[in-house]
């Protein structure tokens, strides 16, 4: 009995659990024919957006196939359309790609994968590419994308983004060794740029967060400094008031003693007057 083809194995891996891709790839390579094992091990892990498209292509093949068939008919008919009809066609195409992308995102979410707005946008771009280009349509329908497609993707871009054969793409002869080396260098450079861009974005976010923290602390410092200044002014005034009060206390105490003596003398006089009155 003939075993599965490389394309069938790749399609299964590219729509399987994303977090288990590496272990599944290794297991399938161990099970496969010796001629296929190296190709299986060389499969690149798909991006999240590519994985979402692959899952949709395999689990909603009929829905996607109908949409791509409609897209093919529209491509063939648009040469005979006027500007108004073309504008209407463009709006309908965008609405359909958006609808398919939303459906793909919901399907991926139901399988436990978090689909961010940027991922959904990349999914929509890949489906849009399939609407514009037959080769991209075949790549999307294959369910073997390793990365998302752009509407402006060239045949080389599409071929590099899909694992295995894509019949609608023109065959390409093996490039010279120096061209292969240049492609690898360019791909490595693109990966390095992507990693650097990711690090740069992360660093910019961290810088913004740190700047906000510093700004908040400086504002708090200024507020506390002003508060301390007010308290120091109040403290200086309180000390001056204390000195004044301490200076006034002896005079007040002297006045109190004299008033107490007068009050005592007046009480004695009142007592004598009352006794004198009583003696009459």
Secondary structure, DSSP 8 states (H G I E B T S, - for coil): -----HHHHHHHHHTS-GGGHHHHHHHHHHHS-HHHHHHHHT-----HHHHHHHHHHHHSHHHHHHHHHHHHHHHHHGGG--HHHHHHHHHHHHHHHHHHHHHHHHHHHHTT----HHHHHHHHHHHHHHHH-HHHHHHHHHT-BSS---TT--HHHHHHHB-S--TTS-------HHHHHHHHHHHHHHHHHHHHHHHHHHHHHHHHHHHHHHHHHHHHHHHHHHHHHHHHHHHHHHHHHHHHHHHHHHHHHHHHHHHHHHHHHHHHHHHHHHHHHHH-
